[in-house]
């Protein structure tokens, strides 16, 4: 399954917490963020049957990546506005 932050949120909005959890979990695993406290809490919560709480923990890790992507886009736009073409595309 190819998962994105938005797809995982759609599953959650539809009430399918298990698919949402699986999607967020796949994202975190693919980024190698299994050592984060949020991921560890999510795994424990999932094993104990607290699915919605586990999803909330995984979302905390995924949101960091969105903020990072938004920051990179902002930096690229800034370089573009300064006509620093090479750095704007890096």
N, C-alpha and C positions, 0 to 999 in steps of 0.2 A: 504494500500500500504506500502510495506517495502522499505524505502528509505535510501540510503547511499549518501555520498558526491559525489561519482563517478557516480552513477545513475543520480543524479540531474544535474551533469555536462554534461552527455550524452544527456539528454533531451535538455539542453541549446544549445549544439552543433548541434542538429538536428533542432533547431529553434522552439522548443516547450517550449516557455517561461512560459506558464501557468503550465505545468507539472513540470517544473524545480522549479518554485516558490512553488508549492504545496509540492514538495519533500523537499526542503530546509526548508520550514515552519514547516513541520512535524518533521524534525530533531531538530529544535530549540525548538519546543513545548515539544518534548519528553525529552529534556535535562533540561527543566525548565528555559530556558534563555529568557523568555518573557519580562524581565525587562531591557534588554540591549537597549541602544539608537539606535543601528542598527535595532533591531527588530521593535521598535516603528516607526522608519522612514520607514521601509519596509512596514508596515501596512498602513501608511498614503499614501505612494506612490502607493500602490496597489489600495486603495480605489479611488485615483484620476486618475487611469488609466495608470500610469507609470510603466508598468510591468517589463521591462528590468532593470530599475533603482531599483525596489524593489528586484529583484533577486540579483543584485549586493550588496545590503545592507545585505541580508540574508547570502550571501557567506562569508561576513566578520566574522560573528558569527561562521559559520561552520568551517572555516579555523583554528580558534583558537583551536578547538577540535583536528584537525589533527596534529597541532604542539604539542599539549599535548601528543597525542598518540605516536608520533615519539620520544618525549623526554623520555617517559616511556620505550620505547623499547631500546633506547640508554643506559639508566640507567641499565636496566636488562642485557644488553650485557656486560656492564662494570663490574657488580657484577659477572657475569659468568666468565669473563676473570680473575678475582681475586680469583676464586674458592670459592666464597661466595654463595653456592648453594641455601640456604634458601632465601636469599634476592633477588637473581636473578629471582626466581619464584614468588615472592610476587607481 
